[in-house]
């Protein structure tokens, strides 16, 4: 008994030590990343200075007036493009044209600091703090894009200097254009994608993050009342303040992690077992069985979830069958109005199996068909039994290939919105009038805070915490997996 207790204690200590080591490695990784960033900035600054000193007079002028380095080398069209970009940028920055009475440009940067100063009255509209923040972020994005174009202008002018020094001909506009569809085709294809990421991903994300540092809520509606910067006050409220967010944050967070764990591994294990069963040589009509389970993927998920919600409702066929069989005298609520929260949680975990198992089954079936047969032949020559070959070859190969999928499934379940919102709506409700119910995840709670309650600042805080949890969990788990450490093992 003492030996068993000591062994268990050692395992617990080893478990917590591994967690502490993971956080230590993660923190050290952040430090190294910041160090590399600082050194990279320093290196670029030094290279920029050396390039300036080494460049021609035309390239030096191009540092102030874009396009001069191209005009001087006969690249008229290219020079006009760079000059047009600079003139357009300066025009927007200095004149600060307005959109919906809100300026873009230098004035937008000032408004980003103040978030508006006019309170408004019967005759004068109140400054829209939300639009001022939005257009301030857009202006920052325009500045970032201009810096990229400015850097391209300098690089192009300096490249012309090098060509002339080597006695080579400077490329014409047609030759430049031809290269963009030949040797530099990757630039042509990636540039629109990068601009799309900046406009539709990075800028909205920055805007969302900034809202977390304001008091933009139901008491400060945009366009009616000004809201201000409050620093880290919203984050302090989550951990030390009063109110629903402070009281419900950790219960919702804990259920989110529990849900993600069981929803991920139940689908993963059951999907692998189902794939192994279907792919057994003794099983007939394999294509039929695969088709039956794949039908749940073909049917849109929200249709399946709404159908299941109707089937499990208090007046649905399941309750009618239970009453008819005499197993219960009154309808049982399985989902959002269940008397016991554990009933609703168990129900959605069970329903999630129907939605998630086919994906793992389909992927595992493909993996099983692609495991090299020479591995089994070598194991058979060495005298390994079928069970030993299964445990030593099949399972490690499946786990190795599916580890990235397992991690993305875990992250996807943390942010799983449809299954919770459509089945339970976050219910059963929690006593005390809290909006976050017993089955609410962070993402569904965020939806309620923003759409239903207009608490945009606290919703943004929840969104930031959700991102930190998913990003940290993904990085730590992937770096500890064999798929990362032994990348060359199965090649």
Helices and strands as residue ranges (DSSP letters): H 2-54, H 57-62, H 68-71, H 76-95, E 98-99, E 102-103, H 106-114, H 129-165, H 173-180, H 185-197, I 198-202, H 203-211, H 233-240, H 244-278, H 286-298, H 301-311, H 317-324, H 341-370, H 373-381, H 386-389, I 390-394, H 395-414, H 418-423, H 442-447, I 448-452, H 456-480, H 482-485
